[in-house]
Amino acid sequence: MTPRIFRAAAGAALAAALASPCVAQPKDLKAVDRVPTVTFDAALAAAQAALAECRKRGATVAVVVVDRSGVPVVMLRDPLAGMHTPETAVRKAWTAVSFRGATTELVGATAPGGPNGGIRHLPNVAMVGGGLMLQSAGSLVGGIGVSGAPSGELDDACGNAGIRAIRDALELG
């Protein structure tokens, strides 16, 4: 076989190998997952309710609702809220979604010097009250973060008001 014919035969064999599947695909192969996530309308309603609750209690805050991946869907900020509050609210919501728990509960679990204390040093983590999960039919669909109230407990209360505002829609999921 001459080198030119050998190269052509090798190329044809390679093309045939790449064109045919190496592993048989099952007939019931599911190629795309359908996962629930918070809708824009629900995120907006929750954020508005949380902001209204904080205003009613005299707190100027930012509220962020993220999807199940921690990506912001809606951000509302009282014009008098501190400049740090939008980013902090994003981090609180992201932390709640990422670690599957309310940030208030995570504060103790990640105490400095404890076995999980290093988590506090990861990027985007905010281990302070005000980050809550949004769940529908037992599935995580997003999170809400509130920042700017005088305490994490008040941030939580405002976030819970947002969740209550969409609770029926979440339960019907």
Disulfide bonds with the S-S distance in Angstrom:
Cys54-Cys158 2.03
